[in-house]
Amino acid sequence: MALHIKRIYQPKDDKDGTRILVDRLWPRGLSRRDAAVDIWLKDIAPSPALRRWFGHDPAKWTEFQRRYRDELEKNSSAVEDLKRHIGKSTATLLYAAKDTEHNHAIVLHHFIGRR
């Protein structure tokens, strides 16, 4: 299994494999056709409360990671659903955040990778 992460605004690539949107909200300014999303898993994204609390503030990054991992631990059905869609093939987790170093897809990628 090869699992990648990528901003959804980047062009689709043949190396992406199954393209899985892991945001709760649809990305702004992007049509469904242009997004080329194979699967949209809203329930794997951070809760609205956690997303609002984090606000993409790098100063909160360490605590955000801990809180999101806790949410993932409690959300085993969504995690299992994601793993089922990934299977043994190549997949790319898509996210919309501008910050490529502090976003939930990074946490999710590490979380899935150690399972």
Residue, then its C-alpha position, 0 to 999 in steps of 0.5 A: m500500500a502506498l499512501h500519499i497526501k496532497r492538497i486538493y487544488q493540485p492537479k490530478d496525477d496518475k500516481d494518486g491512485t484512489r483520491i480520497l477527500v478527508d475534509r468535512l467541508w467541500p473545498r471552496g471554489l472547486s467543482r466536483r469534476d475538477a476535484a476528481v475525488d473518488i471518495w469523500l469521507k467527511d466523518i474521518a475529518p476532525s470534529p467541527a469543534l476541534r477544527r474551530w479550536f485549532g484554526h490552523d494556528p501552528a502554535k496549537w499544532t502539538e495539542f491539535q495532533r493529540r486531540y485529533r488522534d484521540e478523536l480517531e481512536k474513538n472513531s474506529s468505524a470511520v478509520e476502518d472505512l478509510k482503511r477499507h477504501i485504501g486496501k492494498s492499492t495506492a491512495t492519496l488523502l486530499y485536503a484543502a488547507k493552505d498550510t501544508e505542514h500543519n493540517h489534519a491529513i498529516v496526522l491522519h496519514h501517520f495514524i493510518g500508517r502505524r495501524 
